[in-house]
Amino acid sequence: MEYRRLGRTGLVVSRVCLGMLSYGSPAWRPWVLDLDASRPLVRSAVEAGITFFDTADQYSLGASEEITGTLLRELFPRREDYVLATKVCLPMSDRPNDGGLSRKHILAGIDNSLRRLGTDHVDLYQIHRWDPHTPIEETMEALHEVVKAGKARYIGASSMFAWQFAKAQYTADLAGWTRFVSMQDHYNLVYREEEREVHPFCLDQGVGVIPWSPLARGLLARPRQAGGTARTRVDGDYVERYYSRDSDGAVIDAVTDVAKRRGVPQAQVALAWMLSKDAVTAPIVGATRPGHVDDAVAAVGLALREDEIAELESGYVPHPVLGHE
């Protein structure tokens, strides 16, 4: 495993982040694994050197945070040995103040997350999406108070437009509040719109990028003629909405071709491509089988040639902006 500082901070993270969305309650989503099924996968990630873990309060409506906290306490001797990230914003219920980025919900959300995680702080507290109904000043001040209270070491953002991210950073600077140090955005070989504005802004501002869905819900991990996964069968509307163009198939074919010539799984090629990008600190990788962890770790050491990168990128056709909702 390799390690890198998150943006311009002094925080060191593994170049692969294990996403904990897949661990929680099968009652929330049928493809989600419970505690006992999750344990060997998280253990294999830890044994491979992964020290960066990302969850959210909304995943399994809190059960993911509970499992994350339980397993990390089991597998690491010290709290200082891993980097723990969680998120706030998406609704936890249908009650009117149980979602969004109001001061009320942020301050309640961090306390609830810490209770479920079984720790007194998270290393990275992220807003899960942009909240158009709450003034950004209210959000940034509340997040600053979370940091100053010692409940989070850093704050991060997730999928939004570059102008929104710039507005948030400017608001924090103007008031002397804590800035975002990371951007968790939707980015992969079949969705590269973040390269237009968001990634250049992050590079300029020293913000670390930790993309979600680096394998496009598994589409990049197998030939396009292959059948879907348990998750894509359940989330078929998501896949259809995000990746339904012929050009996406051409990109997947390129991944298949490069992987065959290299003699490695497609997932390794798709992740190695992402790790070659200067803006990217660590892709967030989900794992529901041991091979998923193995591929993610192996991708760190797979250096693609310039001609292979050009081949992988050549079939891309722009998409509408996706993933901000």
C-alpha positions in Angstrom: 0.0 0.0 0.0 1.1 3.6 -0.7 0.1 6.6 1.3 -0.4 10.3 0.5 -1.3 13.5 2.3 -4.9 14.6 1.9 -4.6 17.8 -0.1 -2.4 20.3 1.6 -3.1 18.9 5.1 -0.7 17.0 7.2 -3.2 14.1 7.3 -1.8 10.9 5.7 -4.2 8.4 4.1 -3.9 5.2 2.2 -4.2 5.5 -1.6 -7.3 3.4 -1.4 -10.2 4.3 0.8 -12.6 1.5 1.8 -16.2 2.6 1.4 -18.5 1.3 4.1 -21.8 1.7 2.2 -21.9 -2.0 1.6 -21.9 -2.8 5.4 -24.9 -2.3 7.5 -28.4 -3.7 7.3 -29.8 -5.9 4.5 -33.2 -4.5 5.3 -32.0 -1.1 4.0 -30.7 -2.6 0.7 -30.7 -6.4 -0.1 -27.0 -6.3 -1.3 -25.8 -4.8 2.0 -23.8 -7.1 4.3 -24.3 -7.5 8.0 -21.7 -7.4 10.7 -20.5 -11.0 10.4 -20.4 -10.9 6.6 -18.5 -7.6 6.7 -15.8 -8.6 9.2 -13.6 -10.7 6.9 -13.7 -8.1 4.1 -12.7 -5.2 6.4 -10.0 -7.4 8.0 -8.5 -8.1 4.6 -8.4 -4.4 3.8 -6.7 -3.6 7.1 -4.2 -6.5 6.5 -3.5 -5.0 3.1 -2.5 -1.7 4.6 -5.8 0.3 4.0 -6.1 2.9 6.8 -8.8 5.2 5.3 -12.5 4.3 5.8 -15.6 6.3 4.6 -19.1 5.9 5.8 -22.2 8.2 6.3 -25.0 8.5 8.8 -27.5 7.8 6.0 -26.0 4.4 5.0 -28.4 1.8 6.4 -29.8 4.7 8.5 -27.0 4.5 11.0 -26.2 0.8 10.9 -23.2 1.3 8.7 -21.6 3.7 11.2 -22.3 1.1 14.0 -20.6 -1.7 12.1 -17.7 0.6 11.0 -17.0 1.6 14.6 -17.2 -1.9 15.9 -14.9 -3.4 13.3 -12.3 -0.6 13.4 -12.1 -0.9 17.2 -11.6 -4.7 16.8 -8.9 -4.4 14.0 -6.8 -1.5 15.1 -5.0 -1.3 18.4 -5.1 2.5 18.5 -7.6 5.1 17.4 -4.7 7.1 15.9 -3.9 4.2 13.5 -6.8 4.8 11.0 -8.6 7.7 9.4 -12.3 7.7 9.8 -14.7 9.7 7.7 -18.4 10.1 7.8 -21.0 12.4 6.3 -24.1 14.4 7.1 -27.0 15.9 5.0 -29.1 13.2 3.5 -32.4 12.6 5.3 -32.4 10.1 8.2 -36.2 10.1 8.4 -39.2 12.0 7.1 -39.1 14.4 10.1 -38.5 18.0 8.9 -35.2 18.7 10.7 -33.7 15.2 10.3 -31.7 16.1 7.2 -30.0 19.0 5.4 -27.2 21.3 6.5 -28.8 23.5 9.0 -27.0 24.3 12.3 -29.6 22.2 14.1 -29.1 19.1 12.0 -25.2 19.3 11.8 -24.8 19.7 15.5 -27.2 16.9 16.2 -25.8 14.8 13.4 -22.2 14.8 14.6 -23.2 13.7 18.1 -25.4 10.9 16.8 -22.6 9.7 14.4 -20.0 9.7 17.2 -22.4 7.7 19.4 -22.9 5.1 16.7 -19.2 5.0 15.8 -18.2 4.6 19.4 -15.6 7.3 19.3 -15.1 10.9 20.5 -14.1 12.3 17.1 -14.0 11.6 13.3 -11.0 12.6 11.2 -13.1 13.9 8.3 -16.7 15.2 8.6 -18.2 15.7 5.2 -21.4 17.3 3.8 -23.0 14.6 1.8 -24.5 17.0 -0.8 -25.2 20.8 -1.2 -28.2 22.1 0.6 -30.0 24.7 -1.4 -32.3 25.6 1.4 -29.7 26.6 4.0 -27.5 29.7 3.8 -23.9 28.5 3.3 -22.8 30.9 6.1 -25.0 28.8 8.5 -23.5 25.6 7.3 -19.8 26.7 7.4 -20.1 28.2 10.8 -21.7 25.1 12.2 -19.0 22.9 10.7 -16.3 25.2 12.1 -17.9 24.8 15.6 -17.7 21.0 15.2 -14.0 21.2 14.5 -13.3 23.6 17.3 -15.2 21.4 19.7 -12.8 18.6 18.8 -15.5 16.4 17.3 -13.9 16.4 13.8 -10.3 17.1 12.8 -11.1 18.2 9.2 -14.2 18.9 7.1 -14.9 17.8 3.5 -17.5 18.3 0.8 -19.2 16.0 -1.7 -20.7 16.3 -5.2 -21.6 19.8 -6.1 -20.8 22.4 -8.8 -17.5 24.2 -8.8 -19.2 27.5 -8.2 -20.9 26.1 -5.1 -17.6 24.7 -3.7 -15.8 28.0 -4.4 -18.6 29.9 -2.6 -18.3 27.6 0.4 -14.5 28.1 0.6 -14.7 31.8 0.1 -17.3 32.1 2.9 -15.1 30.2 5.3 -12.1 32.4 4.4 -14.1 35.6 4.8 -15.2 34.7 8.3 -12.0 32.9 9.4 -13.8 29.5 9.6 -12.5 26.0 8.8 -12.2 25.3 5.0 -13.0 22.1 3.3 -9.9 19.9 2.7 -11.4 17.3 0.5 -13.9 16.7 -2.3 -15.8 13.4 -2.6 -17.1 13.5 -6.1 -18.6 11.2 -8.8 -15.8 10.3 -11.1 -14.8 7.3 -13.2 -13.8 6.4 -16.8 -17.4 6.7 -18.0 -18.2 9.9 -16.1 -15.4 12.5 -16.3 -17.3 15.8 -16.1 -15.4 16.6 -12.9 -12.3 17.2 -15.0 -13.8 20.4 -16.4 -14.0 22.6 -13.3 -14.0 20.7 -10.0 -10.7 19.0 -10.3 -8.7 22.0 -11.6 -10.2 24.0 -8.7 -9.2 21.3 -6.2 -5.6 21.2 -7.6 -5.4 25.0 -7.4 -6.7 25.1 -3.9 -4.9 22.1 -2.5 -8.0 20.1 -1.9 -7.7 16.3 -2.0 -10.1 14.4 -4.3 -11.6 11.1 -3.0 -14.0 9.9 -5.8 -17.0 7.7 -5.2 -18.2 5.1 -7.7 -14.7 4.6 -9.3 -16.0 1.5 -11.0 -19.3 2.9 -12.1 -21.3 0.5 -9.9 -19.2 -2.4 -11.3 -19.8 -1.7 -15.0 -16.0 -1.1 -15.5 -15.1 -4.3 -13.7 -16.5 -6.7 -16.4 -17.0 -6.9 -20.1 -20.2 -5.0 -21.2 -21.8 -8.3 -22.3 -21.5 -9.7 -18.8 -24.5 -9.9 -16.5 -25.0 -7.3 -13.7 -24.2 -7.7 -10.1 -26.7 -8.1 -7.2 -26.5 -4.3 -6.7 -27.0 -3.3 -10.4 -30.0 -5.6 -10.6 -31.6 -3.8 -7.6 -30.3 -0.3 -8.7 -31.1 -0.8 -12.4 -32.8 2.6 -12.7 -29.6 4.2 -11.4 -27.4 2.4 -13.9 -29.8 3.2 -16.8 -29.9 6.8 -15.8 -26.2 7.2 -15.4 -24.6 5.0 -18.0 -26.8 4.1 -20.9 -25.0 5.5 -23.9 -23.3 3.6 -26.7 -20.1 5.6 -26.0 -20.0 4.2 -22.4 -19.9 0.7 -24.0 -16.9 1.8 -26.1 -15.0 2.9 -22.9 -15.8 -0.4 -21.2 -14.5 -2.3 -24.2 -11.2 -0.3 -24.0 -10.9 -1.3 -20.3 -11.5 -4.9 -21.3 -8.8 -4.8 -24.0 -6.2 -3.2 -21.9 -6.9 -5.6 -19.1 -6.6 -8.6 -21.4 -3.2 -7.4 -22.7 -2.0 -6.8 -19.2 -3.4 -10.1 -17.9 -5.1 -8.4 -15.0 -8.8 -7.9 -13.9 -10.6 -4.9 -15.4 -11.1 -3.4 -12.0 -7.4 -3.0 -11.6 -7.1 -1.1 -14.9 -10.0 1.3 -14.1 -8.6 2.0 -10.7 -5.0 2.4 -11.9 -6.3 5.0 -14.5 -7.9 7.0 -11.7 -4.8 6.8 -9.5 -2.7 8.2 -12.3 -4.6 11.5 -12.1 -2.9 14.3 -10.1 -6.1 15.5 -8.5 -7.0 12.1 -7.0 -5.8 11.2 -3.5 -7.7 8.0 -3.0 -10.7 6.4 -4.7 -13.4 5.1 -2.4 -13.8 1.4 -3.2 -16.6 -0.8 -2.1 -16.0 -4.5 -1.4 -18.5 -7.3 -1.1 -16.1 -10.1 -2.0 -12.4 -10.7 -1.1 -11.3 -10.2 -4.7 -12.6 -6.6 -4.6 -10.1 -5.7 -1.9 -7.3 -7.5 -3.8 -8.0 -5.7 -7.0 -8.1 -2.3 -5.3 -4.7 -2.8 -3.6 -3.1 -4.3 -6.7 -4.2 -1.2 -8.7 -1.9 1.0 -6.6 1.1 -0.7 -8.1 -0.2 -0.9 -11.6 1.4 1.9 -13.7 -0.4 2.5 -17.0 1.5 3.7 -20.0 0.6 7.0 -21.7 -0.7 5.2 -24.8 -2.9 2.9 -22.6 -4.3 6.0 -20.8 -5.1 7.6 -24.1 -6.8 4.4 -25.3 -9.0 4.3 -22.2 -10.0 7.9 -22.6 -10.5 8.1 -26.4 -14.1 6.8 -26.5 -15.4 9.2 -23.9 -18.4 11.4 -24.8 -19.6 14.1 -22.4 -22.5 13.4 -20.0 -24.9 15.7 -18.4 -23.9 16.5 -14.8 -24.9 13.5 -12.6 -24.6 12.6 -9.0 -25.4 16.0 -7.3 -28.9 15.0 -6.2 
